[in-house]
Amino acid sequence: MGKRSFAAVGAAVSILALVSACSTAVVPAPPSAPVETPPPAAPEPDPAAPQTSVLDGIYTEAQAERGRAAYDGHCAECHGEELRGGEMAPGLTGVAFRFRWRGLKVADIFESIESTMPPEEPETLGDQAYIDVVAFLLGANGYPAGDRELAADSKLLEGIAVERMPP
């Protein structure tokens, strides 16, 4: 290879080095207003998560009394006057109640009672009687009464958790 070839190769390498340097050069951006990072958003509440619980006084004493009257007229024959159950019906207080409903929602209690009771005529008592019976059962299991009646509103009932009574 002659001097001319080395010169041509050297020029080519110089040009490649210059092009490479230009393509990787960092060019500063023009000054601008500082970008503020927005504060982190508060986590969205899970719409499926219950908003309240049976420990929050979700029914009234008067409602539970009406529930007792409905229970006596339609449920006591099978479940017993003391809610202990019978030959074909489960108990509705104490361990039997807590084991069956803990971790669920009040909607589950309401829907179960409404769709299956009385066994020979389910869904015949009307929403008010069924929700009053739910209030009676909550009271019979030691859950506190409050100052507002429990409504037979499935969306509302889905938001009420059945929790364990504190020791």
C-alpha positions, 0 to 999 in steps of 0.5 A: 500500500502506498502513501496515498492509500494510507492517507485515504484510509486515514482521512476515512477513519478521521471522518468516521470518528467525527461522524460518530462523535457528532451522533453521540454528542449530548446537546443540552436542552434549552432552559425551561421551567422546572417540571414539578412531579405531581404528588403520589395519588392516594390509593383508590378504595377497592369498590368491592371492599366493604365500607363498614361492618356489623360492628358499626351499629347498622340496625335499630332496636325497633327494627330488631324487635320487628324482626323478632316478630317476623321470626316468631311467625315464620322461623321459630317453628323450625329454628326454635324460639331460642334460635338453637335450631332443630332436627332439620334447621341449623342454629342461628346464634353463637358458633353456628352463626359466626362460622357460617357468616364470618368473612361474608357480607350482610348481603349474603345473609339477606339473600340467603334468607330471602331466597330459601325461607320459609322453605315451602314459600321462599321470597314471600315475606317481602324485603322489609320483613327479611331485612328486619329478620337480619337485624334481629339475628344480628342483635341476637348474636350480640352485634350492636344496634345503632340509630339508623335502620338497615335497608334492604338495598343490595348495594348497601348490604354488599358494603357491610362486612360480617366480622368477628365480635371482639373478645 
